[in-house]
Amino acid sequence: MADEAPRDSWSEGRTPDEIDELARRAQDGDRDALETLLGAIRPRALNVCRGVLPHTPDAEDACQEALINIATKIGSWGGRGRFTTWMHVVAVNSARSTYRRMKNQAVASDPHATGSRELPDPRTTSVIAGTRLDLLEAMETIERDHPQFVEPLLLRDVYGMSYEEIAEQVGAPLGTIKAQIHHGRKLVRPLLRGSE
């Protein structure tokens, strides 16, 4: 029908309005709505996690963590924007968390490491090497001194969200988001080139 809202293939035929309504009902304690919501958003959450962790088992672990976080923290979705935008941020953070765990396990598992900062074991991190490893390393580096730049930069440059969507999700003025992304890019560029 011409006046029907467009449907996304990733949400099992549900419109963004239907997803938002399920999320509101889930926030109000409707367990069936929560289960339906999690089933509807799982493919999208998995795709987001694959953007960082292209090895399917790792992406699935991150996706599962994201769905658990969504279920337990659904009350923190303020309804300012689309639920899927909020879900996107949760999935990105879960993928980054999974990456950090993998990296820490790889470093800790090498009993013969002599340096204080060893690179991750390529057998463990090869699942992300050559895709997002350099970017995630750069993000971790700038996060130490400039954590405010990381989330907007990831959402814009890795996931292609618009500045407006990012501003709405983060709850910051559009100009602030643009400035954070600009400054974040300036900090990340030399790290991606491998220069000090």
Helices and strands as residue ranges (DSSP letters): G 9-11, H 16-27, H 31-52, H 56-73, G 74-76, H 83-108, H 122-125, H 133-145, H 147-153, I 154-158, H 163-170, H 174-192
